[in-house]
Amino acid sequence: MPTSHPSGWAHADGALRGPHWLREPEDPDALVPHLWSTTAAKVDGVLHVGGRAVPDVVAEVNTPAYLLDEEDFRGRARAFREAFADDAGWDVFYAAKAFLCTTLAQWVVEEGLLLDVCSGGELTVALRAGVDPARIGFHGNNKSYAELRRAVSVGVGRIIVDSFHEIERLEQITADTGRTVAVMVRVTPGVEAHTHEYIATAHEDQKFGFSITGGDALEAVRRVATDPGLELRGLHSHIGSQIFDSSGFEVAARRVLALHARVAGELGVTMPEMDLGGGFGIAYTTQDDPSEPADLAREITAIVDHECRALGIARPRLSIEPGRAIVGPSMCTVYTVGTVKEVALDGGARRRYVSVDGGMSDNIRTALYDADYSCTLASRRSGAAPVLSRVVGKHCEAGDIVVKDEFLPGDVVPGDLVAVPGTGAYCWSMASNYNHLLRPPVVAVRDGELRVLVRRETEDDLLATDMGAASE
């Protein structure tokens, strides 16, 4: 949608037509199946997820609430595990940063995946869930000494190092404790994924990893390989997020494998592993067309095999780190409509604002990344004609937008439920208490049964860290 008009988006040409890919639906009550979890369906206009009517769920847990389709999550986890199979030389790490809680970590293990964490807090949740530390990888560009020492002491399976300071910390920790730790070196291959600049992570001018072209990557490998407390496992690369084709992986694999071969030739060290990261995209709107795990596995395996043959080297054991691609489509967020307002614009045009009881505190991605989402009326059937609408939150910010453009029935009123699909990744994980709103619960649904995985915050939670004294 145009955003460059000096008076703001509402005055830009085409502002009320919506984006070019958005089409007016014949039936605004109908779901677009590939945007929703596999069990989501409309029954007489009412959204059902996991065999449970959404209004019935709301009657128990209120709104806003994240609804997690357990069957869908497990199915997507299995699809990656089967496509990137162990006996074909692959490991699949679920990227916990997308969404993590104790129960979900247990599901990850039950479905045969490993777990990637990127903070001491995520490690704590994983350990509480009973995840074998040997099945955990530890990421992060600024791990503290305390975080690294704990990771070494509990025996995490691998630490992905991101700076020379971190290598120094691990050298000191392993020397002090007499332990060894497996290490992968994160490198930046200079590939810029076609995505938002804040979630593209492999071009040179950013905070992650060691530059291949600048020579830091080879020096980092040398440092790790020569320290007796550090076991060099391989190179790690991650080119970004919300990626829909394998072309970026092709360039990255070529450059990372070239360094892999160079290490063998110059240092005499054959690294047994290589990690290509994650970043696989999902469908947030009808413009998105993500690949299936089996297709990704076939294409990426072919890319790596081709480059290995060209370099005359054996293929290392490979790993990937899907997070969004597993949990993203498995969750939707349900809101209650509070107000509906039409705003007059220049030239006689009008925009309809549908305000809901959440917003940027439970989904910051629209404001932060200019992300697009879809939505549907979830609580009843409507025979009204579709009207282009903007779904907004209740925060004191003009940018508090949940869904920038969507066709909703023209008779949406306060009290209706609206559901937004594709909110499993980076919504609860990035949620806040902005304006002192309470963070919503995460509720799992399966076979008609409801289970609260993360409870709704209370006002007591809100005040628990506020050390001021209550007035008499």
C-alpha positions, -999 to +999 in steps of 0.1 A: +000+000+000+014+035-008+029+052+022+050+080+007+024+108+006+036+138+028+002+139+045+002+102+053-011+069+039-047+080+039-041+106+012-019+085-011-032+074-045-050+041-043-052+041-005-087+029-004-083+002-031-060-019-009-029-037-022-029-050-058-030-086-047-061-083-025-093-093-043-128-087-032-142-122-022-174-136-035-182-147+000-166-127+029-175-155+053-154-181+035-119-191+046-088-191+023-076-226+034-039-222+029-038-193+053-052-213+082-043-244+102-054-277+088-084-282+112-098-247+108-132-246+091-164-225+090-196-243+103-227-221+096-203-191+094-187-199+128-150-206+129-139-239+143-103-248+152-093-282+165-129-294+165-140-266+188-162-236+180-142-204+185-171-187+204-171-216+228-134-212+234-138-175+240-166-182+265-140-200+286-108-179+281-121-145+268-103-123+242-078-116+229-064-151+229-040-171+208-055-204+196-029-231+189-040-260+167-020-289+182-027-314+154-015-288+129+017-280+148+026-317+152+018-324+115+041-296+103+069-307+127+066-343+113+065-331+077+099-314+083+113-344+102+103-367+074+114-345+045+148-337+061+153-372+073+180-384+098+190-413+076+195-389+047+220-369+067+198-341+081+189-327+115+160-304+121+162-279+150+129-261+159+138-224+163+124-216+197+125-179+192+094-182+170+073-194+200+083-214+230+066-227+261+072-258+282+044-279+266+054-270+231+091-279+238+078-313+248+059-316+216+090-308+196+109-336+213+080-360+208+079-353+171+117-361+168+131-326+164+160-309+181+157-275+197+175-242+190+175-216+217+190-181+217+189-169+253+193-181+288+156-178+293+148-200+263+173-225+277+156-225+310+122-233+294+138-261+274+154-277+305+122-273+324+104-292+297+129-321+301+146-316+268+179-335+267+206-308+267+225-328+240+196-320+216+198-283+222+217-258+201+225-223+216+224-193+193+228-155+199+251-127+190+258-115+225+257-145+249+269-135+283+296-153+303+269-166+327+248-179+298+277-197+282+289-212+315+255-226+322+252-240+286+286-257+290+277-270+325+244-286+315+260-301+283+242-284+254+248-302+221+263-273+204+270-235+207+269-214+176+296-187+182+291-153+168+321-132+179+358-134+189+348-123+224+325-152+227+352-176+216+374-161+243+347-166+269+343-203+259+381-208+260+381-195+295+350-215+306+362-248+292+397-242+307+382-235+341+358-263+341+378-290+323+348-296+300+347-295+262+319-281+241+309-286+205+310-254+185+297-241+152+309-209+137+283-186+123+293-169+091+278-142+069+280-153+032+270-119+018+236-130+006+207-106+011+174-124+012+144-107-005+127-098+027+124-069+051+158-055+060+154-061+097+149-099+092+175-103+064+205-117+083+233-128+059+244-096+042+276-080+054+263-049+072+246-064+102+253-077+137+254-115+131+283-138+124+318-136+109+323-123+074+336-147+048+348-121+024+365-101+052+385-130+064+371-131+099+353-163+094+385-183+085+402-167+115+373-177+138+375-213+126+412-213+132+408-201+167+381-227+175+400-255+158+432-249+178+416-247+213+415-280+232+383-272+249+364-264+218+352-291+194+348-276+159+317-291+143+311-269+113+299-237+098+265-221+103+247-197+079+213-180+081+202-158+053+170-143+067+133-149+073+101-153+053+119-167+022+099-184-005+125-198-029+158-217-027+179-193-048+193-175-017+202-209-002+220-218-034+244-188-033+248-192+005+256-229+002+282-222-025+300-197-004+298-216+029+309-248+013+338-231-004+350-220+030+343-255+043+367-268+016+392-241+023+394-250+060+401-286+050+428-275+026+445-248+046+440-260+082+438-297+075+404-299+094+374-316+079+344-303+096+316-330+099+286-306+099+270-276+082+239-257+092+219-237+066+196-220+091+159-215+086+138-186+074+112-206+054+082-185+046+045-191+053+013-177+038+001-147+057-021-135+028-031-147-006+000-131-022+022-157-004+030-191-019+053-211+005+070-243-005+062-277+011+090-292+033+095-321+008+101-297-020+125-276+001+144-308+011+147-319-025+159-286-038+183-278-010+198-313-010+203-310-048+220-276-043+244-289-016+252-321-036+260-301-067+283-278-049+301-306-030+307-324-063+321-292-079+345-288-049+354-325-048+344-329-011+321-352+008+288-337+019+288-328+056+258-337+078+233-309+073+209-291+096+181-266+093+162-245+118+125-240+109+104-221+134+079-199+117+072-226+091+061-250+118+043-229+144+033-198+123+002-213+105-007-234+136-020-204+155-046-177+151-055-148+173-091-141+183-103-106+192-136-090+201-147-060+181-152-029+203-160-001+178-166+003+141-159+037+127-160+052+092-136+081+086-142+107+059-111+113+036-103+137+009-125+135-022-155+120-004-139+086+002-144+068+035-123+043+054-138+018+078-119+011+110-127-020+130-112-017+165-105-048+185-094-055+221-057-062+214-033-048+189+004-041+188+010-055+223+001-090+210+012-085+174+039-060+168+049-073+134+025-051+114+040-019+130+076-032+131+079-049+097+050-035+077+037-071+078+005-081+061-022-103+077-056-116+068-087-120+091-122-133+091-155-128+110-154-158+134-186-157+155-215-158+130-226-160+094-232-128+076-250-121+044-237-086+041-216-074+012-178-072+018-163-039+027-126-030+026-117-026+063-087-019+085-085-038+118-068-018+145-059-022+181-067-002+212-033+013+218-025+050+218-006+048+185-017+056+150+005+027+138-014+002+160-027-018+130-034-055+131-046-060+096-039-032+071-065-042+045-091-069+044-126-074+032-150-080+061-188-082+059-204-048+060-224-056+091-196-062+115-206-047+149-192-044+184-193-078+201-184-098+170-153-120+170-126-115+145-098-141+140-064-134+124-045-165+110-008-171+109+001-156+143+020-185+158+055-170+151+069-138+167+035-126+181+034-140+216+072-141+216+074-104+210+043-094+230+045-066+255+025-047+282+024-015+262-003+008+277-003-018+306-024-043+286-022-079+299-006-104+276-031-129+262-032-167+269-020-194+245-047-221+243-042-254+226-072-271+209-073-307+197-102-330+190-125-306+207-105-304+239-091-271+252-059-268+272-043-235+284-005-236+277+002-201+288-024-184+311-036-148+306-017-123+326-035-107+356-032-073+371-013-089+399+013-100+374+014-065+361+021-051+395+045-079+407+076-061+395+065-026+404+083-018+436+064+013+445+042+012+476+005+011+473-012+043+486-031+040+518 
